[in-house]
Structures are given as structure tokens and as C-alpha cells.
Amino acid sequence: MRVKCSNCEQSRDLHYWSLENEQAAVKAESCGDCGTYLKILYQEKDPKVEAVADDLASLVLDARMEQEGFARSSINPFLFPGEGE
């Protein structure tokens, strides 16, 4: 676990969310101070975790975080324009 928010560097209001359970390989770390979240992939919990595939597979977690009022603080690779755009 991180001791500071990767966006605002505060440490007092960090929470961890998952769709499965506490041992989930994909979680979201939310910060109540700045209202953002960051997805975290735990390779030690699932050695086959893959950043792009598991980010896409966990879009329901993104939707849940938005419902809770958080904005994604990291780059979403699915928003990059394709070639020729």
C-alpha cells in the first residue's frame, strides 16, 4: 500500500476498492482529499496480470469509482487517438 496519494501527496484519506475481495489483483486507490483514483495491478496476487488487458477488463471498477464521485488521475490508454486521427 502507498502512504501518499500519487496525485496530491496527501496521506490522510486513502481507501482501496475492488470488485471481488480484499485479495483482488486489480484495485482502485481513492483519495478523499483530491477526489481522484488510480488503478493498481498486483502482480504478486496474479502473475498473469497484464496492464492493458486488465485495465479494459476492469471498466466496471472505473464506473463504480465514478459513481462514488472520483475522477481517474492516471492516463486512460483507451482515450489515445488511433493512427491517422
HELIX and SHEET records of a PDB file:
HELIX    1   1 ALA A   51  ALA A   57  1                                   7    
HELIX    2   2 LEU A   59  GLN A   67  1                                   9    
HELIX    3   3 PRO A   77  LEU A   79  5                                   3    
SHEET    1   A 4 LEU A  14  TRP A  17  0                                        
SHEET    2   A 4 VAL A  26  CYS A  31 -1                                        
SHEET    3   A 4 THR A  36  LEU A  41 -1                                        
SHEET    4   A 4 ALA A  71  ARG A  72  1                                        
END                                                                             
